[in-house]
Amino acid sequence: MSDNHLPRDLTLYVLARFVLVGVIAGGLLLVNVPLLVALLIGLVVGLPLGLLLFRPLNARVTAGLARRNEKRARARAELRSQLRGDRVDGAA
């Protein structure tokens, strides 16, 4: 899987978490729980529940972020090496 999927996966994951909180809060509103209390309960219950329900999507996002961080670390190390003069490209 390429890094091009990271923005899509991250957006899907965030939206799925918001929808889960909304569903929990909406269910509580149907049984006449006040809005603020329903939202707070939705957040508290939705966070761990989202980790369980959206585990495959979470794994894809985590893997994509790890790949991106590896590329950035390599690029940063290469730039530092070039700035120190350790490597000269194109020299014979």
Secondary structure, 3 states (H helix, E strand, C coil): CCHHHHHHHHHHHHHHHHHHHHHHHHHHHHCCCCHHHHHHHHHHHHHHHHHHHCHHHHHHHHHHHHHHHHHHHHHHHHHHHHHHCCCCCCCC
